[in-house]
């Protein structure tokens, strides 16, 4: 890597650098490289620039997707094909990604993952593949290929725990996620999260100590994100396998396909979206016999949070939905033991069904949960949040409602829509709307919606 230090325009130190990534990036095609360099409407250069800047500011505590670009307005990245492989040129890159003039190795790996995933998506899931993405099996196959290309599908006994939870959580909640991660790590379990701060970082941080104590040599700290999220939630520095999925729906399917069990910590609307996505799938008759350990947990102070979530689920999806999860308060050891026992059942089931350990093919994910939801004001107002629907259908629309609020909170396109047209309107039966409003108000009061700045609601509840 070659570098020099340019004069910063905003007062923050920046670095010019030339990087030659190791690994699979030496086999990018000329077409892939051309798309990464193309700044036209059909090109990927602006998206590459935004995602690259996010990983170069790894560890940032801001959740404003525009903050990094305002701090580093002159940053640019170019990808060049050479005979010996790929060269990445950085101009006015954040100096915090370097030490003594050399890019931090973990940051370089995350940067290479950005280039890899965006290039692969552009070709393998571009316009020529549109027909393949119109069926449920086609979309699942695309998710598989994305994860395989990222090299996160590894043969071996089931041991991957997905941890969901908010990026904006209290100190006590964060320390609790670390302790749970520690207990999981002592039992040889690896961690997958959304890759950001808060409840996405804590379990990984706890697991690193436990893995070191157990002398585990190959640790997996997988972070699954998507372009709209990564700019607002930069990867935490513990992630050693970063995967950028094309949209939130494929990201969610990636979680439930590679995870062998899921732990949910306190969070905001993004966490509620994840819960409703998984419950909506597990409540389908096709998945009734499928073992899938799901645990909600947090410290004592988080008990009211989970009680409210539980009430909302009972109201909207019915009591049967609560049979698919357990709530464990303030007991990391019990959480780890319960998860370990649940994963053993998953292993036995996969063997009996002749299903793979590294990708859950048996899980039925309907097209309604796979098609990307674009949260326009019209689409949000048209969501059917009324009683009388099948639980998985209700879960699908509730998931979309929360997804829209996430977009309005932290995604750049969603922020622009709300700034231009005002808050989203969400309609439904009065008791559902009252429960939804109470839960969202609690998220705001508990500062679960946003880390940086004062929160301005991007939604309006209409009974």
N, C-alpha and C positions, 0 to 999 in steps of 0.2 A: 504494500500500500504506500502510495506517495501522497504527500499533502503539503499544503502551505496555509498560512493564516491570513485571510483577507481582513480588510478594515470593516467592522460591523456598522450597519446603518442605524440600528435601534439601540446600540449600546451593549448588546449581548455579544459575547465572543462567538465567532463562527470559524469554521475550518473548511478548506477545500481539500478533497481527498480523492484518490483513485484506488478502487478496491477490486480484487480478483477473487470472487467467491469460490469456495471449495464445494465439491459434491456435484449434485445433479444439474446445476445451472450451466455446465459446460455443454449440455446437449439441447439447449434452446434452439428452435429453428429460426431461420432468417425472418419468416413471417411473424413469429412471436416477438422477436426483437423489434421489428418494424412497428408493430402495434404499440409496444411500450414506448417507443420514441415519438409516435404520432400524436400531435396536439390538436388534431381536428376533432369534430364532433364524434366521429366513430372511433377515435383513438383512445388510448388509455393513459396518456401522459399525465393529465391532471389528477386522475385517480391514483396513479402511481406516486405522484408527488405528495398527495395528502396522506396516503398510507405510510409512505417512507418517513415522512416527517413525524408521524405518530410513534413509530418504533425508535426513531432517533431521539425522542423525548421520553423514552421509557422511564416510568416512575413518576410521571407528572401527576399532580393532584387535581388538576383542572378537569372539568367535564364539559367545557365549552368547546365544540368542534372547531371554532374559528380562532381560538386563543393562540394556538401554536403558529398559525400562519401570520397572525398579527405580530407575534414576537420575532418571527423569522420570514419576513416578506420576500427576501431575496433568495430563499432556498430553492435549489433546483437539483434534479437528478436526471442522468442520462444513462441508458444502457446500450453498450456497443458490443457487437459480435466480432471476436477476433479468432484467428486460427487456433489459438490455444484455449479458447473458451470465452467467457463473458467478462466484460469489464464494466464496472459501475463507477461513474463519475459523479461526485457530490460537490455542489457549489454552495458556499455559505451555509454549511450544515451546522447544527447546534454543537458547540464545543463540549457540552456535557456528555456527548456520546464517545468522547476520545479521552485517552490518558497518555500523557507524554507524546502526543502527536499520533498515537496509534488508536484505531477504532477498537472499542471494547469488544471482545470476541463474541459475547452473547448478543450484543446489539447487531454485530455483523451477521450472525446467524438469522436473527429476526428479519433483518433487511433482505437477506437472500430469500427468506420464506415469502415475503411480500412479492418480490419479483417472480418467483416460481408460481405462486397461486394466481396472480393476476394474468400472467402469460398463459397458463394452462386454461383458465376459465375463458379467456378471449377466444381460444381456438376450439377447445373441446365442448364449450357450451355457447358458442356464438350462433349467429343467424342460421348457419347451415345445419345446426342440430336442433332447430326449433321443434320439429315433429317428435323427436325423442323425448322432449320435456313436456309433452301433452298428456302422458299417461303416468299413473302412479308407479308402475314398475320402472319406467324410463327415468323418472326423477330419482327413485331410490338407487338405481344403477349409477346415475350421475354423482350422487352423494358418495357412493362407494368409490368411484374412480377418483374423485377429488381427494378423499382421505388416503387412498392408496398412493396417489401421486405425491402426497405430502409425507408418506412413509410413517404413518401413525398406526397402521394396521399390522400388528405383530402377532404371530402364533405364540401360544403360551396359555397357561391357566388364567381364567378370569380374575382380574385384580384391579380393574379401573373404576374408581368412584368419581362420579360427576358431582361437583359441588356448585350449587346455585345460591345466589344471595346478592345483596345490594352493594354498589360501589360507595354509597354514602351511608355508613353505619357508625354507631357509637364506638368509643374505645373499648368498652367492656365487651361488646359484641364481636369486635375484631379479635380481641384476645381469646375469646371463646372459640372462634373459628380456628385459631392457631392450635389450641389444645386438642380440638377434634382431629385436625390434620395430623398432629403428633401421634395420637392414639391409632389413627389409621396407618400411619407410616410404620409404627412398631409392629403392625400385623402384616407388613409387606405389601400394603395396598398403594397403588399409584393414584395420582390426582389429575382430574380434568376440570377446568373452569372456563369462564368466559374471558379469561386472561387479564382482566383489568385489576383495579385496586380493591380495597375493602374485603368483602367476603370471597372475592375471587383470588386474592393474594394470600390471605391468612392461612387457609388449609395447606397451601403449597409450602409456606414458610415453616409451619409446624412439622410437616412431613419431612422436610430436608434434614432436620435434626434427628428425627427418628430413623430415617434411612441411614444416616451416618452412623448412628449407634449400632444399628443392625448390620453395618458393613455391606449394605446393598450397593451393588456397583452400577446397575443400570436403572436409573430412576426416570420415570416419565411424568413430566409436568406439562400437560397438554393444554393449550389455550385455543379455543374456537371462537372466532369473531367474524365480523362481516364489514364491508367498506363503510357503511353508515355509522357503525358503532365505534370502530377502532380509533377514529379521530377524536372522539369524546372520551374514550376509555383506553388510553395507551397501555400496551402490554406491561405487566409487572416484570421485574428483572429475573424472576425465578423461572418463568416459562422457558422450556427448552425445546418445545415442539409447537410452533405457531402455525395455525391454519386459518386462512381467510376464505370463508365460504361466500358464494355470490350474493346471498340474501338471508334474511332472518329465518325464513322457513327451512332452508337447507342447513343453516346453522343448528336449528333446533332438532332437525332429524339427525344430524351428525351426532349431537349429544346422546340421543336415546338409542342410536344404533351401536355406538362404540362403548357406551357406559354399561357396567354390570349392575349398578345400583346408583341411586341419586340421593344426596343429602341437600336439604333446603335450609339455608340460614335466613335470618331476617333481611328484608330488602324492600324495594319499592314496586313500581308498576312493572318493571322488567322481570322481576322475580314472580309476580302474580301472573304475568304472561306465560312464563315457563311452566308454572304449576298447572295452569289451565290447559296448556298444550298437552302435557303428559297425561293428566287425568282424562282429558277428552279421548285420547288414544286408548288408555287402559280400560275405559268404560265400554268400549266396543265389544260386542259378543265374541268377535274373532280373537280377542286378546284376553278373554276371561280366565283362561287356565295358565296364562303366561306368568311365571314368577318374575317380579321386578321390584326389589326392595326400594322403598321410598320413605324417607324419614325427614320430618320437620324438627329442627332443633335450634336452641339458642339459650342464653343465660336466663336467670330468673326474671330479669327485667323485660325479656322478650316474650314472656308467657302471654300477656294480653294481646300482643301482635298475632300470635298463632291462634289464639281463641277467636279473634276477629276474622282471620282467614278461614278458619274452620266453620264459623257461622255462615260466612258468605258462600262457601262451597255447598253446605247443606241446603241453603235457600235456593241456589241456582241449579245445582247438579243433583241434589238429593242425597239422602243418607248413605246410599250404596257407594257413593264416591269416597266417603271417609274410610271405607274398609280397605282402600288401596294404599293408605299411608299410616304411619305411626308418628305421634308427637312425643318427643323426649325432651324434657326441660332440664338444663343444667347438669348433664351427666355425660361427658365426652366418652368415658369408658363404655357405658351402656350403648351409646350410639355406635361406636366402633365394633363392639361385639355383635350387635344386632345386624350391622351391615355385613360383617364377615359371615355370619350365619346365613344371611339372605343370599350372598354371592355363592355360597356352597350349593344352595338349592338351584341357583341359576346354572351352575356347572352341571349338576345332575340332569337338569332338564335339557340342556343343550346336547349332552351326550345321548340321552334317550331319543331326542328328535333329530339327531345327526346334524345339528346346526353348528356353525362355526363359533369359536370363542371370541373372535376379534371383531365380528360384525353381526348384529342381531337381525338376520334375514327373516326370522319367524314373526317378528313384530309387524302387525298390520297397520300401516299409516295411510289413511285414505287421502284421495286427491284434494279434498277440502282443506286438509291440514298442510298440504304441500304447495299449492298454488300461491305465489307471492301476492301479498295484500298491499296495495298502494294506498296509504291513508290520505286520500283527498277528503275535503269537507263533505262531498256528496256520499262517498263510500262510508264514512264514519256515521253520518246521519241515517244511512239505510240499514245499519246493523239491526238484526231482529233479536232484541233482548226481552222477550216475552215468555211467560209460562206456557206450558203445553208442548214444548219441543222436546225431542230426544236429548238426553244429557250430553252426548258427544256433539250434537249440533249446536246446543247452547254454548258448550265449552269453546267450540270453534269461533263463534262470533264474539264471545267475551275475550278470547285471546286476541282477536283482531282489535277490539276496543283498547285493550292495554297496549298493544303494539303501536297503535296510533298515538297514544299518549307518550310512549317512549320516543317516537319520532318527533313529536312536538316539543319534547323536553331537551333532547340531546342530538338529534340528527339534523344536519344542515338543511336538507330539503324540507323537513317538517318544520323547522324553525322559520324558514322563509314563508311557507304556506300560512302559518299562524300570524306572522307579522303582516302579511298581505291581506288575509281574509278574516282575521280574528280567530277566536277559540273554536275548536271543534265542538259540535253539538252531538250528544249521545242520548238516544231516546230508548224508552222501554217501560215495562210495568212499574208502577209507582214504588212497590216494596223493593224491587230489584234496584231501582234508581236510588232510593234512599240508602240502601245498604252500600251500594257502590260509592255514593257521595260521602258517606261516613268513613268508608275505608280510605278513600283518596284524601279526605281532609286529615285523617290521622297520619297518612304518609307525609303530608306537607308539614304538620305540626312536629313530627318526629324528624324532620329534615332528611327524609329518605328520597326525595325527588331530585335533589341537586346538591352538589358540593359547593360550587363557586357561585357567588352572587345571590341575590334574593330571588325566590321562586315566584314566577307569575304563571298561574294556571293556564294551560293551553287547551282546556276543555270546559264545557258547560253542560251540566246534567239537566235533562229535560224529561220530566215525568209525564 
